[in-house]
Amino acid sequence: MNKKLLWKNFNIGIELDIAGNFIYNGLKFFDEMETIYYEDYIFEFLYQIAVGFERLEKISLILLENITNEEQEEFEKGLITHNHIELFKRINKFKTINLAKEHNEFIQILTNFYKHNRYGRYSLKKLDIYDEEKNKLVEFIKKYSNVQIVNDFKTEITQNNKKIKKFIGRIVKKIVLSLYEIIKDESAKQNIYTAEIRIDSKASKIFLREEFDFQNEGIFTKEILIYMLQNESGYTDYIKSIKALDFDEVSLPNYFKCLNNDLKKIKYFDELESLYEVIPDFKNRLNDLSIIDINSIDFDEFKNKENNMPVVSKFLGIIITMYWNEHNPPHFHAKYGEYKIIVHIKTGIIEGKFPKRALKMVMEWAELHKDELLADWELCEKREMPEPISPLE
């Protein structure tokens, strides 16, 4: 494989993934926006989409323009541009992209934003039109979606609703898939792999699944939540074993919306911090939470906690166990028939009742194996299986 083919196959293929990531991120951010009022949010949306589009346009040109080695350097200089309009004109010389008026107008908005508006923010002359790109986007949405948007902070601010999100998704989809179709066709003609997408990536949602909204993510979250609430397994038992914080029951629908929306989560950080202030052992709680998304743990060990505690040692009818989801200070559990006790490893403090002879044997054994018990406690804190300890002889 020569150098140019290698470049097209792999380097430009990675650029396609990057383009998809930018487009995904832009649409995801727009989906999470509650309004179309704040300039910084509009900036982020337009920036992500503009960069994603630009990279797609340039990938298309690399595959379309049959450049000789002598022309390569000059060709690459020609790619140093942020003008979407000009890039589309170059593409249309080789492949006609049939876009409607609204699509071309959106491309013009992106061109003006990327070439002028984003730099104008640093100019004193632009003080009175600081929110120009926001106004352009709002007028564009009103014009083609038939949605009335009010952005008056004193009276009313229109919510970013499903109709607006679907409209933006349709506009982006038409432009993106038109460019991707060119990339697929040219890749097939040239027998290269530029158009191939990793199936577990953000780009796969855009190019392979052709999804430009986040409806499926919302449905999936709801279905998984229902399943988890109704499922009985070691995993759900472990989650239920962690005491819930005293959140506001009235706000449950809003908390739920946070599951799919990182922007909404920020609103509740102060509430979370205030709830954490009253937790005596904050570090242990964070440790308990960290276990929830560790795939290597067999959570069935937590199911029926009484019967499935890790057994550390057995001798003379006495069973020594430890729990994973436990509180400090370090301790172990001893069972003898119907009798049960908790023994603090460092101090020897005992909670519960035990026959005297059996208790004496437990305490003698604990003193002999104090270091091993502490080591096992540390393993249990990490949700790892404790090491067996020799019985009392």
C-alpha positions as CSV (number, residue, x, y, z in Angstrom):
1,M,0.0,0.0,0.0
2,N,1.5,3.3,-1.1
3,K,1.7,6.4,1.2
4,K,-1.4,8.1,-0.2
5,L,-3.6,5.0,0.1
6,L,-2.4,4.5,3.7
7,W,-3.3,8.1,4.4
8,K,-6.8,7.8,2.9
9,N,-7.4,4.4,4.5
10,F,-6.4,5.1,8.1
11,N,-5.7,8.8,8.8
12,I,-8.7,10.1,6.9
13,G,-10.8,7.3,8.3
14,I,-10.0,8.5,11.8
15,E,-11.0,12.0,10.7
16,L,-14.4,10.6,9.8
17,D,-14.8,9.3,13.4
18,I,-13.7,12.7,14.7
19,A,-16.3,14.5,12.5
20,G,-19.0,12.2,13.7
21,N,-18.0,12.8,17.3
22,F,-18.2,16.6,16.9
23,I,-21.7,16.3,15.2
24,Y,-22.9,14.0,18.0
25,N,-21.6,16.3,20.7
26,G,-23.3,19.3,19.1
27,L,-26.6,17.6,18.8
28,K,-26.4,16.2,22.3
29,F,-25.6,19.6,23.7
30,F,-28.6,21.1,21.8
31,D,-30.8,18.3,23.1
32,E,-29.8,19.2,26.7
33,M,-30.4,22.9,26.3
34,E,-33.6,24.0,28.1
35,T,-33.9,27.2,26.0
36,I,-32.3,29.0,23.1
37,Y,-31.5,32.0,25.1
38,Y,-27.9,31.8,26.4
39,E,-25.2,32.9,24.0
40,D,-22.6,30.5,25.4
41,Y,-24.8,27.5,24.8
42,I,-25.6,28.6,21.3
43,F,-21.8,29.1,20.7
44,E,-21.0,25.5,21.8
45,F,-23.7,24.0,19.7
46,L,-22.7,25.9,16.5
47,Y,-19.0,25.3,17.1
48,Q,-19.4,21.6,17.4
49,I,-21.6,21.3,14.3
50,A,-19.4,23.7,12.3
51,V,-16.3,21.7,13.0
52,G,-18.0,18.4,12.3
53,F,-19.4,19.6,9.0
54,E,-16.0,21.1,8.0
55,R,-14.2,17.9,8.5
56,L,-16.8,16.0,6.5
57,E,-16.5,18.4,3.7
58,K,-12.7,18.1,3.6
59,I,-12.8,14.3,3.7
60,S,-15.2,14.4,0.7
61,L,-12.8,16.6,-1.2
62,I,-9.8,14.4,-0.4
63,L,-11.7,11.5,-1.9
64,L,-13.2,13.4,-4.8
65,E,-10.3,15.4,-6.2
66,N,-7.8,13.2,-8.0
67,I,-4.6,14.9,-6.8
68,T,-1.2,14.0,-8.1
69,N,1.8,13.9,-5.8
70,E,3.0,17.2,-7.4
71,E,-0.3,18.9,-6.6
72,Q,-0.6,17.5,-3.0
73,E,1.0,20.4,-1.2
74,E,-1.1,23.0,-3.0
75,F,-4.2,20.9,-2.4
76,E,-3.6,20.7,1.3
77,K,-3.1,24.5,1.5
78,G,-6.5,24.8,-0.1
79,L,-8.0,22.9,2.8
80,I,-7.0,25.5,5.3
81,T,-10.3,27.3,5.2
82,H,-13.5,27.5,7.4
83,N,-15.8,28.6,4.6
84,H,-18.5,26.0,4.3
85,I,-20.0,27.7,1.3
86,E,-16.8,27.5,-0.7
87,L,-16.1,23.9,0.4
88,F,-19.6,22.9,-0.8
89,K,-19.0,24.6,-4.1
90,R,-15.8,22.6,-4.6
91,I,-17.7,19.4,-3.8
92,N,-20.5,20.2,-6.2
93,K,-18.0,20.4,-9.1
94,F,-17.6,16.6,-8.7
95,K,-20.9,15.5,-7.1
96,T,-24.1,17.5,-7.0
97,I,-25.6,17.7,-3.5
98,N,-29.3,18.6,-3.7
99,L,-30.0,20.7,-0.7
100,A,-33.1,22.7,0.0
101,K,-33.2,26.4,0.8
102,E,-33.2,25.8,4.6
103,H,-30.2,23.5,4.5
104,N,-28.2,26.1,2.5
105,E,-29.2,28.8,4.9
106,F,-28.1,26.7,7.9
107,I,-24.7,26.2,6.2
108,Q,-24.5,30.0,5.7
109,I,-25.2,30.5,9.4
110,L,-22.3,28.1,10.2
111,T,-20.0,29.9,7.8
112,N,-20.7,33.3,9.2
113,F,-20.3,32.0,12.7
114,Y,-17.0,30.2,12.2
115,K,-15.4,32.9,10.0
116,H,-16.7,36.0,11.6
117,N,-19.0,35.8,14.7
118,R,-16.6,33.8,16.9
119,Y,-13.8,36.2,16.3
120,G,-16.0,39.3,16.5
121,R,-16.5,38.5,20.2
122,Y,-13.1,40.0,20.8
123,S,-13.9,43.2,19.0
124,L,-15.3,46.3,20.8
125,K,-17.0,47.3,17.5
126,K,-19.2,44.2,17.8
127,L,-20.5,45.1,21.3
128,D,-24.0,45.8,20.1
129,I,-24.3,42.6,18.1
130,Y,-22.6,40.3,20.5
131,D,-25.4,37.8,20.2
132,E,-25.7,37.9,16.4
133,E,-25.3,34.1,15.9
134,K,-28.0,33.4,18.5
135,N,-30.4,35.8,16.8
136,K,-29.6,34.3,13.4
137,L,-30.3,30.8,14.7
138,V,-33.5,31.8,16.4
139,E,-34.8,33.5,13.3
140,F,-33.8,30.5,11.2
141,I,-35.8,28.1,13.5
142,K,-38.8,30.4,13.5
143,K,-38.8,30.7,9.7
144,Y,-38.6,27.0,8.8
145,S,-40.1,25.2,11.8
146,N,-43.2,27.3,12.4
147,V,-42.3,27.5,16.1
148,Q,-42.7,30.8,17.8
149,I,-39.7,31.6,20.0
150,V,-39.8,34.3,22.6
151,N,-36.5,35.3,24.2
152,D,-37.5,38.1,26.5
153,F,-35.9,37.6,29.9
154,K,-38.4,40.0,31.6
155,T,-41.5,38.3,30.2
156,E,-41.0,34.9,28.6
157,I,-38.4,32.5,27.4
158,T,-39.5,29.7,25.1
159,Q,-38.5,26.2,26.1
160,N,-36.3,24.2,23.7
161,N,-39.1,21.6,23.0
162,K,-39.2,18.4,21.0
163,K,-40.4,20.1,17.8
164,I,-37.4,22.4,17.8
165,K,-35.0,19.6,18.5
166,K,-36.4,17.4,15.8
167,F,-36.3,20.2,13.3
168,I,-32.6,20.8,14.0
169,G,-32.0,17.1,13.8
170,R,-33.6,16.9,10.4
171,I,-31.5,19.8,9.0
172,V,-28.3,18.4,10.3
173,K,-29.2,14.9,9.1
174,K,-29.8,15.8,5.5
175,I,-26.5,17.7,5.2
176,V,-24.4,15.0,7.0
177,L,-25.8,12.0,5.2
178,S,-25.4,13.7,1.9
179,L,-21.7,14.1,2.6
180,Y,-21.4,10.6,4.0
181,E,-23.0,9.1,0.9
182,I,-20.2,10.7,-1.2
183,I,-17.6,9.3,1.2
184,K,-19.1,5.8,1.0
185,D,-19.3,5.9,-2.8
186,E,-15.8,7.1,-3.3
187,S,-14.4,4.7,-0.8
188,A,-16.1,1.8,-2.6
189,K,-14.8,3.1,-6.0
190,Q,-11.3,3.4,-4.7
191,N,-11.5,0.1,-2.8
192,I,-10.4,1.8,0.5
193,Y,-11.8,1.7,4.0
194,T,-12.2,5.4,4.8
195,A,-16.0,5.1,5.2
196,E,-15.8,2.4,7.9
197,I,-17.0,3.4,11.3
198,R,-16.4,1.7,14.7
199,I,-19.8,0.4,15.8
200,D,-19.5,1.4,19.5
201,S,-18.7,5.0,18.8
202,K,-20.6,8.3,18.8
203,A,-20.0,8.4,15.1
204,S,-21.8,5.1,14.6
205,K,-25.0,6.7,15.9
206,I,-24.6,9.5,13.3
207,F,-23.4,7.6,10.2
208,L,-24.6,4.0,10.7
209,R,-27.8,4.3,12.8
210,E,-28.6,7.6,11.2
211,E,-30.0,9.0,14.4
212,F,-30.0,12.7,14.9
213,D,-32.0,13.0,18.1
214,F,-31.8,11.3,21.5
215,Q,-35.2,9.7,21.8
216,N,-33.9,6.2,22.0
217,E,-31.5,7.1,24.8
218,G,-34.4,8.5,26.8
219,I,-36.5,5.3,26.2
220,F,-33.6,3.1,27.1
221,T,-33.0,4.9,30.4
222,K,-36.7,4.6,31.4
223,E,-36.8,0.9,30.5
224,I,-33.6,0.1,32.4
225,L,-34.8,2.1,35.4
226,I,-38.1,0.1,35.4
227,Y,-36.1,-3.2,35.1
228,M,-33.8,-2.3,37.9
229,L,-36.6,-1.3,40.3
230,Q,-38.5,-4.6,39.6
231,N,-35.5,-6.9,39.3
232,E,-34.2,-9.1,42.1
233,S,-30.5,-9.8,41.8
234,G,-27.3,-9.4,43.7
235,Y,-26.7,-6.2,41.8
236,T,-30.1,-4.6,42.8
237,D,-29.8,-6.0,46.3
238,Y,-26.4,-4.2,46.7
239,I,-27.9,-0.9,45.5
240,K,-30.8,-1.3,47.9
241,S,-28.4,-1.9,50.7
242,I,-27.0,1.6,50.4
243,K,-29.2,4.0,52.4
244,A,-30.8,6.6,50.1
245,L,-30.2,10.3,50.7
246,D,-33.1,12.5,51.8
247,F,-33.9,14.0,48.4
248,D,-37.1,16.0,47.9
249,E,-39.8,13.5,46.8
250,V,-41.7,16.3,44.9
251,S,-38.7,16.8,42.7
252,L,-38.5,13.1,41.5
253,P,-39.5,13.9,37.9
254,N,-36.8,16.5,37.7
255,Y,-34.2,14.2,39.2
256,F,-35.2,11.6,36.6
257,K,-34.5,14.1,33.8
258,C,-31.0,14.4,35.1
259,L,-30.3,10.8,34.2
260,N,-30.0,11.8,30.5
261,N,-29.0,15.4,30.9
262,D,-25.7,16.5,32.4
263,L,-26.6,20.2,32.2
264,K,-29.7,19.5,34.5
265,K,-27.5,17.7,37.0
266,I,-25.6,20.9,37.8
267,K,-28.7,22.5,39.2
268,Y,-28.8,19.9,42.0
269,F,-25.1,19.8,43.0
270,D,-25.7,22.3,45.9
271,E,-28.6,20.1,47.2
272,L,-26.3,17.0,46.9
273,E,-23.5,18.7,48.8
274,S,-25.8,19.8,51.6
275,L,-27.1,16.2,52.0
276,Y,-23.5,15.0,52.1
277,E,-22.7,17.4,54.9
278,V,-24.7,15.3,57.4
279,I,-23.2,12.0,56.4
280,P,-20.7,10.9,59.2
281,D,-18.6,8.6,57.0
282,F,-18.6,10.3,53.6
283,K,-15.5,8.4,52.3
284,N,-17.2,5.0,52.9
285,R,-20.3,6.2,51.0
286,L,-18.2,7.2,48.0
287,N,-16.5,3.8,48.2
288,D,-19.9,2.1,48.2
289,L,-21.1,4.1,45.2
290,S,-17.9,3.4,43.3
291,I,-18.7,-0.3,43.4
292,I,-21.9,0.1,41.4
293,D,-20.3,0.4,38.0
294,I,-17.5,-2.1,38.4
295,N,-18.1,-5.0,36.0
296,S,-15.7,-7.4,37.5
297,I,-17.7,-7.9,40.8
298,D,-20.0,-10.8,41.2
299,F,-22.9,-9.0,42.8
300,D,-24.7,-12.3,43.5
301,E,-22.3,-12.5,46.5
302,F,-24.4,-9.6,48.0
303,K,-27.7,-11.4,47.5
304,N,-29.2,-13.0,50.6
305,K,-26.4,-11.4,52.6
306,E,-26.9,-13.6,55.7
307,N,-26.2,-16.8,53.7
308,N,-23.6,-15.5,51.3
309,M,-21.0,-13.7,53.4
310,P,-17.4,-14.5,52.5
311,V,-16.3,-17.2,55.0
312,V,-12.9,-16.4,56.5
313,S,-12.5,-19.4,58.7
314,K,-14.3,-22.3,60.4
315,F,-13.3,-24.2,63.5
316,L,-15.0,-26.3,66.2
317,G,-18.5,-25.4,64.9
318,I,-17.7,-21.6,64.7
319,I,-18.0,-19.8,61.4
320,I,-16.1,-16.5,60.9
321,T,-17.3,-14.2,58.2
322,M,-17.0,-10.7,56.9
323,Y,-19.4,-8.5,54.8
324,W,-18.4,-6.4,51.8
325,N,-20.8,-3.6,52.3
326,E,-19.8,-2.8,55.9
327,H,-19.0,0.2,58.1
328,N,-15.9,1.0,60.0
329,P,-14.2,0.2,62.4
330,P,-12.8,-3.1,61.1
331,H,-14.6,-6.1,62.5
332,F,-15.7,-9.7,61.7
333,H,-18.8,-11.8,62.4
334,A,-18.8,-15.0,64.3
335,K,-21.6,-17.5,64.4
336,Y,-22.1,-20.6,66.6
337,G,-25.4,-22.3,66.3
338,E,-28.1,-19.6,67.0
339,Y,-25.5,-17.3,68.6
340,K,-24.0,-14.4,66.7
341,I,-21.4,-11.7,67.7
342,I,-19.4,-8.9,66.1
343,V,-15.8,-8.6,67.1
344,H,-13.8,-5.4,66.5
345,I,-10.4,-6.5,65.2
346,K,-8.3,-3.7,66.7
347,T,-9.9,-3.3,70.1
348,G,-11.5,-6.7,70.8
349,I,-14.8,-5.0,71.6
350,I,-17.6,-7.5,71.3
351,E,-21.2,-6.9,70.3
352,G,-23.8,-9.7,70.9
353,K,-23.9,-12.8,73.0
354,F,-21.9,-16.0,72.7
355,P,-21.3,-19.1,74.9
356,K,-18.3,-18.5,77.2
357,R,-16.1,-21.4,75.9
358,A,-16.8,-20.5,72.2
359,L,-16.2,-16.8,72.9
360,K,-12.8,-17.6,74.5
361,M,-11.8,-19.6,71.4
362,V,-12.9,-16.8,69.0
363,M,-10.9,-14.2,70.9
364,E,-7.8,-16.4,71.1
365,W,-8.0,-17.1,67.4
366,A,-8.6,-13.4,66.6
367,E,-5.5,-12.4,68.6
368,L,-3.3,-14.9,66.8
369,H,-4.5,-13.7,63.3
370,K,-5.0,-10.0,63.9
371,D,-2.9,-8.9,61.0
372,E,-4.5,-11.3,58.6
373,L,-8.0,-10.2,59.7
374,L,-7.0,-6.5,59.0
375,A,-5.7,-7.5,55.6
376,D,-9.0,-9.3,54.8
377,W,-10.9,-6.3,56.0
378,E,-9.0,-4.2,53.4
379,L,-9.8,-6.7,50.7
380,C,-13.5,-6.6,51.6
381,E,-13.5,-2.8,51.4
382,K,-12.2,-3.2,47.8
383,R,-15.0,-5.8,47.2
384,E,-12.4,-8.5,46.8
385,M,-12.7,-12.0,48.2
386,P,-10.9,-12.2,51.6
387,E,-8.1,-14.8,52.0
388,P,-8.9,-17.9,54.1
389,I,-7.3,-17.8,57.6
390,S,-6.1,-21.0,59.4
391,P,-8.6,-22.3,62.0
392,L,-7.8,-22.6,65.7
393,E,-5.9,-25.8,66.4
